[in-house]
């Protein structure tokens, strides 16, 4: 089989493996990383003018080196990768030496790298090429995310920085090509890691000092927070009262309009039939406005009970009557005492109460705005309808001619 055909088959097979298995949590050791290693392998190998046979070995090892992550634990993935490679290539490549050397190259990429020859050095450097590039910060984040997702260990920021610095200090590029090209950038990446670690430790110390210094002024901060929450709550209640007042105005005005229409206009509809449509429009506008205004002010009451588990989980807002109006006094009193003894629960309830008031206010003002718009537009339409009806009736009755002149009356 032609070498180019073998290359294409290997690429196609490994690509389909990653796409088919689609293992979750491989944020770094995925198909993209594999393609990057293949490209880096070609780059380094080109510098050393390796033979075609050696290039096939490197190409094979680069493509298969992380396929073990699809089927095995991270600590055992090199052995699994080599086994996957052997299983596939045994029916394609007749030269067993190529398969054996490719397997040795894959095993050389273990965390404790100890390459024995140039080919193994090339694969090792291609696998860790990113350590000496500007992409290191991003790839390092992906490795941390992957290790956490796989359940190996959840690292704190400081722990991961320490582990990364330790790994970078122990690591080395084996080929002269990578040492010349990547060592300076790698040193810069280590320097930045140390700065970030120092900043993290200083921030931790500063936070510890601040937590000690803040205690004497804690009472002042508490008073400030209480004042802010009280003023915010009072403002919301005042706005709610204003909304109710606006709704009451609409209800009162439209109730008067409806009573006038029903007591005066309806009686004349038998005589002045032409006023029927304008009257209906006027009535519909007034009734619709009243209904929307009532919806804006209509109270909504919840079930009014809570459980002990709700108090333990801090889920119930005891400051809103709708959550406790049906609960026994003793249960409510005990729950309130627990809440008052827990500042986090207390302030959380105040925040929830303000938020709930804001949600109610948003609904009220939305409905009131709608009611005012309907009333405003409806009044204009109704008046126009009355005017048009009167005008048309006068034309038909002969009171006004089409040209706008008064009709002549017989003497």
ZIPEVEN-V694717 format. One record per run of one state. SS is the DSSP state (helix for helix, strand for strand, loop for the rest). FROM is the first residue (numbers start at 1). TO is the last residue. If there is no record, write none. Layout:
SS;FROM;TO
SS;FROM;TO
This chain:
loop;1;2
helix;3;21
loop;22;30
helix;31;48
loop;49;51
helix;52;64
loop;65;66
helix;67;70
loop;71;73
helix;74;89
loop;90;95
helix;96;107
loop;108;117
helix;118;127
loop;128;128
helix;129;132
loop;133;135
helix;136;149
loop;150;156
helix;157;170
loop;171;175
helix;176;213
loop;214;217
helix;218;268
loop;269;272
helix;273;297
loop;298;307
helix;308;312
loop;313;320
helix;321;323
loop;324;328
helix;329;340
loop;341;342
helix;343;397
loop;398;399
strand;400;400
loop;401;405
strand;406;406
loop;407;411
